[in-house]
Amino acid sequence: MALRMLGKDPESRSGDSPTIYLDEDKDTYLVQGWKVPEAERLEQLNLPGHETVVEIPRRMVQFFLEMQGGPRADV
């Protein structure tokens, strides 16, 4: 599996999270973020049992490749 780190939250206090990765083999994103503990927020998402959700700040959208001018643009 070829994971490529696209970016970490530049305002993270610990410098470890949130982080966005690209799985180049599957052509999918992996998002490391904060757990969403509030049941009322999770219920609004209607998540199946085999899925999960994490939260990231809006400022991290810059790390998604499509936002940088193309599907394979280097960050």
MDAnalysis code that builds the backbone (N, CA, C; Angstrom):
import MDAnalysis as mda
import numpy as np

u = mda.Universe.empty(225, n_residues=75, atom_resindex=np.repeat(np.arange(75), 3), trajectory=True)
u.add_TopologyAttr("name", ["N", "CA", "C"] * 75)
u.add_TopologyAttr("resid", np.arange(1, 76))
u.add_TopologyAttr("resname", ["MET", "ALA", "LEU", "ARG", "MET", "LEU", "GLY", "LYS", "ASP", "PRO", "GLU", "SER", "ARG", "SER", "GLY", "ASP", "SER", "PRO", "THR", "ILE", "TYR", "LEU", "ASP", "GLU", "ASP", "LYS", "ASP", "THR", "TYR", "LEU", "VAL", "GLN", "GLY", "TRP", "LYS", "VAL", "PRO", "GLU", "ALA", "GLU", "ARG", "LEU", "GLU", "GLN", "LEU", "ASN", "LEU", "PRO", "GLY", "HIS", "GLU", "THR", "VAL", "VAL", "GLU", "ILE", "PRO", "ARG", "ARG", "MET", "VAL", "GLN", "PHE", "PHE", "LEU", "GLU", "MET", "GLN", "GLY", "GLY", "PRO", "ARG", "ALA", "ASP", "VAL"])
u.atoms.positions = np.array([
    [0.845, -1.170, 0.000],
    [0.000, 0.000, 0.000],
    [0.890, 1.231, 0.000],
    [0.623, 2.142, -0.907],
    [1.433, 3.342, -1.046],
    [0.662, 4.556, -0.533],
    [0.799, 4.836, 0.764],
    [0.148, 6.009, 1.326],
    [1.070, 7.214, 1.194],
    [0.486, 8.319, 0.766],
    [1.266, 9.554, 0.650],
    [0.594, 10.606, 1.522],
    [1.362, 11.147, 2.485],
    [0.823, 12.189, 3.334],
    [0.691, 13.471, 2.522],
    [-0.512, 14.047, 2.531],
    [-0.748, 15.274, 1.792],
    [-0.588, 16.502, 2.667],
    [-0.888, 16.376, 3.942],
    [-0.720, 17.519, 4.823],
    [-1.267, 17.279, 6.206],
    [-0.644, 17.976, 7.160],
    [-1.104, 17.967, 8.546],
    [-1.661, 19.335, 8.869],
    [-2.536, 19.373, 9.830],
    [-3.134, 20.633, 10.258],
    [-2.018, 21.571, 10.724],
    [-1.816, 22.688, 10.037],
    [-0.747, 23.586, 10.415],
    [-0.955, 24.258, 11.765],
    [-2.163, 24.176, 12.304],
    [-2.446, 24.786, 13.603],
    [-2.588, 23.757, 14.719],
    [-2.222, 22.508, 14.451],
    [-2.317, 21.459, 15.457],
    [-1.334, 21.732, 16.583],
    [-1.814, 21.657, 17.809],
    [-0.932, 21.900, 18.959],
    [0.133, 20.836, 19.097],
    [-0.218, 19.587, 18.837],
    [0.738, 18.489, 18.988],
    [1.485, 18.207, 17.693],
    [0.982, 18.715, 16.566],
    [1.630, 18.469, 15.283],
    [1.322, 17.116, 14.681],
    [0.443, 16.344, 15.306],
    [0.177, 14.985, 14.842],
    [-1.148, 14.813, 14.127],
    [-2.093, 15.690, 14.358],
    [-3.416, 15.452, 13.820],
    [-4.142, 16.771, 13.678],
    [-5.105, 16.852, 12.844],
    [-5.513, 15.925, 11.810],
    [-4.504, 15.848, 10.657],
    [-4.607, 14.783, 9.884],
    [-3.722, 14.551, 8.744],
    [-4.528, 13.945, 7.610],
    [-4.162, 14.299, 6.385],
    [-4.825, 13.752, 5.199],
    [-3.805, 12.989, 4.375],
    [-4.185, 11.779, 3.966],
    [-3.328, 10.911, 3.159],
    [-4.027, 10.549, 1.855],
    [-3.245, 10.219, 0.860],
    [-3.758, 9.662, -0.382],
    [-3.254, 8.236, -0.495],
    [-4.164, 7.292, -0.695],
    [-3.779, 5.908, -0.981],
    [-3.668, 5.821, -2.494],
    [-2.450, 5.807, -2.981],
    [-2.222, 5.847, -4.421],
    [-2.649, 4.562, -5.115],
    [-2.643, 3.447, -4.402],
    [-3.076, 2.184, -4.998],
    [-4.591, 2.152, -5.201],
    [-5.331, 2.612, -4.213],
    [-6.792, 2.587, -4.279],
    [-7.379, 3.874, -4.841],
    [-6.558, 4.926, -4.939],
    [-7.001, 6.247, -5.383],
    [-8.112, 6.771, -4.465],
    [-7.856, 6.671, -3.144],
    [-8.788, 7.151, -2.131],
    [-8.025, 7.980, -1.096],
    [-8.784, 8.751, -0.322],
    [-8.194, 9.538, 0.763],
    [-8.412, 8.835, 2.092],
    [-7.448, 8.981, 2.990],
    [-7.603, 8.571, 4.380],
    [-7.473, 9.840, 5.209],
    [-8.408, 10.031, 6.128],
    [-8.434, 11.248, 6.929],
    [-8.303, 10.873, 8.396],
    [-7.250, 11.366, 9.013],
    [-7.046, 11.204, 10.449],
    [-7.567, 12.475, 11.102],
    [-8.487, 12.322, 12.032],
    [-9.061, 13.495, 12.660],
    [-9.550, 13.198, 14.059],
    [-10.355, 14.115, 14.555],
    [-10.867, 13.991, 15.912],
    [-12.110, 13.117, 15.928],
    [-12.239, 12.282, 16.948],
    [-13.449, 11.484, 17.130],
    [-14.622, 12.422, 17.349],
    [-15.771, 12.021, 16.856],
    [-17.003, 12.779, 17.053],
    [-17.799, 12.051, 18.132],
    [-17.775, 12.550, 19.375],
    [-18.421, 11.826, 20.470],
    [-19.901, 12.133, 20.654],
    [-20.389, 13.227, 20.074],
    [-21.769, 13.634, 20.315],
    [-22.741, 12.762, 19.527],
    [-23.566, 12.016, 20.262],
    [-24.532, 11.104, 19.631],
    [-25.489, 11.844, 18.708],
    [-25.921, 13.031, 19.096],
    [-26.896, 13.755, 18.269],
    [-26.298, 14.155, 16.923],
    [-25.016, 14.448, 16.857],
    [-24.370, 14.754, 15.575],
    [-24.230, 13.487, 14.739],
    [-23.816, 12.395, 15.376],
    [-23.639, 11.133, 14.659],
    [-24.960, 10.609, 14.107],
    [-26.042, 10.787, 14.848],
    [-27.353, 10.324, 14.392],
    [-27.795, 11.044, 13.122],
    [-27.384, 12.281, 12.955],
    [-27.741, 13.036, 11.759],
    [-27.057, 12.482, 10.510],
    [-25.980, 11.736, 10.688],
    [-25.214, 11.204, 9.563],
    [-25.748, 9.869, 9.066],
    [-26.541, 9.171, 9.871],
    [-27.091, 7.878, 9.466],
    [-25.992, 6.924, 8.996],
    [-24.971, 6.750, 9.839],
    [-23.820, 5.909, 9.493],
    [-24.134, 4.425, 9.640],
    [-23.800, 3.632, 8.627],
    [-23.906, 2.180, 8.786],
    [-22.887, 1.688, 9.816],
    [-23.126, 0.535, 10.385],
    [-22.249, -0.014, 11.413],
    [-20.820, -0.245, 10.969],
    [-20.592, -0.412, 9.679],
    [-19.240, -0.691, 9.185],
    [-18.487, 0.588, 8.802],
    [-19.066, 1.751, 9.063],
    [-18.417, 3.018, 8.729],
    [-18.170, 3.849, 9.982],
    [-17.287, 4.839, 9.835],
    [-17.002, 5.777, 10.911],
    [-16.822, 7.156, 10.308],
    [-16.719, 8.138, 11.150],
    [-16.518, 9.500, 10.685],
    [-15.553, 10.192, 11.645],
    [-14.716, 11.055, 11.103],
    [-13.840, 11.896, 11.907],
    [-14.059, 13.334, 11.487],
    [-13.630, 14.235, 12.328],
    [-13.824, 15.649, 12.071],
    [-12.472, 16.318, 11.827],
    [-12.443, 17.198, 10.829],
    [-11.246, 17.989, 10.551],
    [-11.669, 19.446, 10.383],
    [-10.757, 20.387, 10.614],
    [-11.122, 21.785, 10.431],
    [-11.194, 22.152, 8.949],
    [-12.001, 23.131, 8.647],
    [-12.188, 23.585, 7.267],
    [-10.856, 23.949, 6.605],
    [-9.927, 24.490, 7.364],
    [-8.652, 24.927, 6.794],
    [-7.867, 23.786, 6.131],
    [-8.220, 22.545, 6.429],
    [-7.487, 21.408, 5.866],
    [-7.914, 21.048, 4.453],
    [-8.980, 21.644, 3.960],
    [-9.435, 21.361, 2.596],
    [-8.317, 21.647, 1.593],
    [-7.422, 22.553, 1.921],
    [-6.319, 22.885, 1.023],
    [-5.463, 21.671, 0.658],
    [-5.494, 20.623, 1.467],
    [-4.641, 19.474, 1.213],
    [-5.239, 18.446, 0.256],
    [-6.500, 18.578, -0.051],
    [-7.081, 17.670, -1.029],
    [-6.618, 18.073, -2.426],
    [-6.125, 17.135, -3.176],
    [-5.491, 17.419, -4.469],
    [-6.398, 18.149, -5.443],
    [-7.675, 17.798, -5.468],
    [-8.581, 18.448, -6.398],
    [-8.667, 19.946, -6.151],
    [-8.432, 20.342, -4.922],
    [-8.489, 21.759, -4.573],
    [-7.217, 22.486, -5.007],
    [-6.207, 21.753, -5.457],
    [-4.935, 22.338, -5.853],
    [-4.752, 22.420, -7.363],
    [-5.827, 22.271, -8.112],
    [-5.741, 22.474, -9.555],
    [-5.676, 21.223, -10.394],
    [-5.967, 20.068, -9.851],
    [-5.983, 18.863, -10.669],
    [-5.891, 17.633, -9.833],
    [-6.308, 16.496, -10.371],
    [-6.361, 15.266, -9.578],
    [-4.995, 14.721, -9.193],
    [-3.927, 15.109, -9.843],
    [-2.613, 14.583, -9.515],
    [-1.583, 15.699, -9.270],
    [-2.051, 16.891, -8.968],
    [-1.115, 17.993, -8.736],
    [-0.334, 17.732, -7.452],
    [0.929, 18.086, -7.458],
    [1.759, 17.930, -6.261],
    [1.477, 19.057, -5.295],
    [1.483, 18.717, -4.022],
    [1.225, 19.697, -2.967],
    [2.558, 20.171, -2.428],
])
